[in-house]
Amino acid sequence: MKAFFLGLLDWIYKKKCYFCRKSNESVKMCSKCYDSLEFLSYGKRLAIDGVSVYVAGVYEKNLQKLIRGLKYHNQRDLAFYQAKFMYEYWQNITDNTDYIVVPVPLHKDRQSKRRYNHMELVAQEFCRLSGNTLNTKLITRVKNTKPQYKLTPTERAENLHNAFKVNLSEMSNCGKILIIDDICTTGSTFAEMIKTFHAAGVTDITCFATTTPKL
């Protein structure tokens, strides 16, 4: 019944595309705006401590607006489109469905203030599309770090030092790990998570980001 009334409201008050503001399709991101998103070339972007890092696109234009809308402006419906973009790229890397997908965690204080972890929402949608398994408890952020975007590479590394902790009680379900994040700039977040996993004996790790800043 709830779904019926929500559908009725959507029909009466047509959703506008968050990007072009048109309501022809009554969706949060119309097909024209989604199709404007551009993939980077398929393949490994860099390696951190022997771990392959993949990146789907460049942090600009509608892809930048998508990430910022979800991350900062409570546009939670955009998680599906970010996950879809990542999934369509990922299909060209592997068809394996045996990954444990681990979104980069937020500190509990920041998540309480924001009321959600945007990458958990993306990870949920990504797993639904890809058939992989989500685990949001395997690793937690135990240090309330500063926002990274204003920091130098050295400051980023210092800011993230000892920021994460692996939950040993979840280790029995630990297989191939796929860490996902929205933006990979210097790779410092991935690097600290990789170091933390390695210290716990987890070595089968891959990293995947939605975007990287334009060079």
C-alpha positions as CSV (number, residue, x, y, z in Angstrom):
1,M,0.0,0.0,0.0
2,K,2.8,2.4,0.9
3,A,4.5,1.7,-2.5
4,F,1.2,2.4,-4.2
5,F,0.8,5.8,-2.6
6,L,4.5,6.7,-3.2
7,G,4.0,5.8,-6.9
8,L,0.9,7.9,-7.0
9,L,2.7,10.9,-5.5
10,D,5.5,10.5,-8.0
11,W,2.9,10.5,-10.8
12,I,1.2,13.6,-9.4
13,Y,4.3,15.5,-8.5
14,K,6.7,14.3,-11.2
15,K,10.3,13.9,-10.2
16,K,12.7,16.2,-12.0
17,C,16.1,15.1,-13.1
18,Y,18.6,16.5,-10.6
19,F,20.9,17.4,-13.4
20,C,18.9,19.0,-16.2
21,R,15.8,19.7,-14.1
22,K,13.4,18.2,-16.7
23,S,10.6,15.8,-15.7
24,N,10.1,13.8,-18.9
25,E,11.1,10.5,-17.3
26,S,10.1,11.4,-13.7
27,V,13.5,10.0,-12.4
28,K,16.3,11.5,-10.4
29,M,18.7,11.1,-13.3
30,C,17.3,11.0,-16.8
31,S,18.8,8.7,-19.4
32,K,20.3,11.6,-21.4
33,C,22.2,12.9,-18.3
34,Y,23.3,9.4,-17.3
35,D,24.6,8.7,-20.8
36,S,26.7,11.8,-20.6
37,L,28.9,10.2,-18.0
38,E,32.2,9.1,-19.4
39,F,34.3,6.1,-18.4
40,L,38.0,6.1,-18.1
41,S,39.9,3.4,-20.0
42,Y,39.4,0.0,-18.6
43,G,42.3,-1.4,-16.5
44,K,44.3,-0.9,-13.4
45,R,44.8,2.8,-12.5
46,L,47.6,2.3,-9.9
47,A,48.9,-0.1,-7.3
48,I,49.2,0.4,-3.6
49,D,51.3,-2.1,-1.7
50,G,50.7,-4.6,-4.4
51,V,46.9,-4.0,-4.5
52,S,45.3,-3.0,-7.8
53,V,43.2,0.2,-7.8
54,Y,40.6,0.8,-10.5
55,V,38.8,4.1,-11.2
56,A,35.6,4.3,-13.3
57,G,35.6,8.0,-14.3
58,V,36.8,11.6,-13.8
59,Y,35.5,13.9,-11.0
60,E,33.9,16.5,-13.2
61,K,30.6,17.6,-14.8
62,N,27.6,15.5,-14.1
63,L,29.7,12.8,-12.3
64,Q,30.9,15.4,-9.9
65,K,27.4,16.7,-9.3
66,L,26.2,13.1,-8.8
67,I,28.8,12.4,-6.1
68,R,28.3,15.8,-4.3
69,G,24.5,15.5,-4.4
70,L,24.6,12.1,-2.7
71,K,27.4,12.9,-0.3
72,Y,26.5,16.4,0.8
73,H,22.9,17.2,-0.2
74,N,20.9,14.2,1.0
75,Q,20.1,13.1,-2.6
76,R,20.1,9.4,-1.6
77,D,18.3,8.2,-4.7
78,L,21.5,9.1,-6.6
79,A,23.3,6.1,-4.9
80,F,21.7,3.8,-7.6
81,Y,23.1,5.8,-10.5
82,Q,26.6,6.0,-8.9
83,A,26.5,2.2,-8.3
84,K,25.2,1.6,-11.8
85,F,28.1,3.6,-13.3
86,M,30.6,1.7,-11.2
87,Y,29.0,-1.7,-12.1
88,E,29.0,-1.0,-15.8
89,Y,32.7,-0.2,-15.6
90,W,33.4,-3.2,-13.3
91,Q,31.8,-5.6,-15.8
92,N,34.7,-4.9,-18.1
93,I,37.2,-5.8,-15.4
94,T,35.8,-9.1,-14.1
95,D,32.6,-11.2,-14.0
96,N,33.5,-12.7,-10.6
97,T,30.7,-12.5,-8.0
98,D,32.7,-13.8,-5.0
99,Y,33.9,-10.5,-3.6
100,I,33.1,-9.1,-0.2
101,V,32.3,-5.5,-0.9
102,V,33.5,-3.1,1.8
103,P,32.5,0.5,1.5
104,V,34.9,3.0,3.1
105,P,33.4,3.5,6.6
106,L,32.6,6.8,8.3
107,H,33.4,7.5,11.9
108,K,30.3,7.0,14.0
109,D,30.1,10.7,15.0
110,R,30.2,11.9,11.3
111,Q,27.7,9.3,10.3
112,S,25.4,10.3,13.1
113,K,25.6,13.9,12.0
114,R,25.1,13.1,8.3
115,R,22.5,10.4,9.1
116,Y,23.9,8.0,6.5
117,N,27.1,6.7,4.9
118,H,26.8,7.5,1.2
119,M,29.2,4.7,0.2
120,E,27.1,2.2,2.1
121,L,24.2,3.2,0.0
122,V,26.3,2.8,-3.2
123,A,27.7,-0.5,-2.0
124,Q,24.2,-1.9,-1.4
125,E,23.1,-1.0,-4.9
126,F,26.4,-2.2,-6.4
127,C,26.0,-5.6,-4.7
128,R,22.4,-5.9,-5.9
129,L,23.5,-5.2,-9.5
130,S,26.7,-7.4,-9.4
131,G,25.7,-10.3,-7.2
132,N,28.6,-9.7,-4.8
133,T,28.2,-9.7,-1.0
134,L,28.2,-6.5,1.2
135,N,29.9,-6.4,4.6
136,T,29.8,-3.1,6.5
137,K,31.1,-4.6,9.8
138,L,34.4,-6.0,8.6
139,I,36.3,-2.8,9.1
140,T,35.4,0.4,11.1
141,R,36.8,3.9,11.3
142,V,37.9,4.4,14.9
143,K,39.5,7.9,14.3
144,N,37.3,10.9,13.5
145,T,39.5,12.2,10.7
146,K,39.4,15.6,9.2
147,P,38.0,16.1,5.6
148,Q,40.8,15.1,3.2
149,Y,40.2,17.5,0.3
150,K,42.0,20.5,1.9
151,L,45.1,18.5,3.0
152,T,48.4,17.9,1.3
153,P,49.4,14.3,0.5
154,T,51.6,14.2,3.6
155,E,48.8,15.6,5.8
156,R,46.3,13.1,4.3
157,A,48.6,10.2,5.4
158,E,49.0,11.6,8.9
159,N,45.3,12.3,9.2
160,L,44.4,8.7,8.3
161,H,47.2,7.0,10.4
162,N,45.6,4.3,12.5
163,A,42.1,5.5,11.5
164,F,40.7,2.0,10.8
165,K,40.3,-1.3,12.7
166,V,39.4,-4.8,11.4
167,N,36.7,-6.5,13.4
168,L,38.2,-10.0,14.1
169,S,34.7,-11.5,14.7
170,E,33.9,-10.9,11.0
171,M,37.1,-12.6,9.8
172,S,35.5,-16.0,9.3
173,N,33.4,-14.6,6.5
174,C,36.4,-12.8,4.9
175,G,37.3,-13.8,1.3
176,K,38.3,-11.6,-1.6
177,I,37.8,-8.0,-0.5
178,L,36.7,-5.2,-2.8
179,I,37.0,-1.8,-1.1
180,I,34.9,0.9,-2.8
181,D,35.1,4.7,-2.4
182,D,33.8,7.7,-4.3
183,I,37.0,9.6,-5.0
184,C,40.6,8.5,-5.2
185,T,43.0,11.4,-5.2
186,T,46.3,10.3,-3.7
187,G,45.0,6.9,-2.7
188,S,45.7,7.6,1.0
189,T,42.4,6.2,2.2
190,F,42.8,3.0,0.3
191,A,46.5,2.8,1.5
192,E,45.5,3.0,5.2
193,M,42.7,0.5,4.8
194,I,45.1,-1.9,2.9
195,K,47.7,-1.5,5.6
196,T,45.1,-2.3,8.3
197,F,43.8,-5.4,6.4
198,H,47.4,-6.6,5.8
199,A,48.2,-6.3,9.5
200,A,45.1,-8.5,10.2
201,G,46.3,-11.1,7.7
202,V,43.9,-10.2,4.9
203,T,45.8,-10.0,1.6
204,D,43.3,-10.7,-1.3
205,I,42.3,-7.1,-1.8
206,T,41.2,-4.9,-4.7
207,C,40.2,-1.2,-4.6
208,F,37.7,0.5,-6.8
209,A,36.7,4.2,-6.8
210,T,34.0,6.0,-8.8
211,T,36.2,8.9,-9.8
212,T,39.6,10.6,-9.7
213,P,40.2,14.3,-10.0
214,K,41.1,15.6,-13.5
215,L,44.8,15.9,-14.0
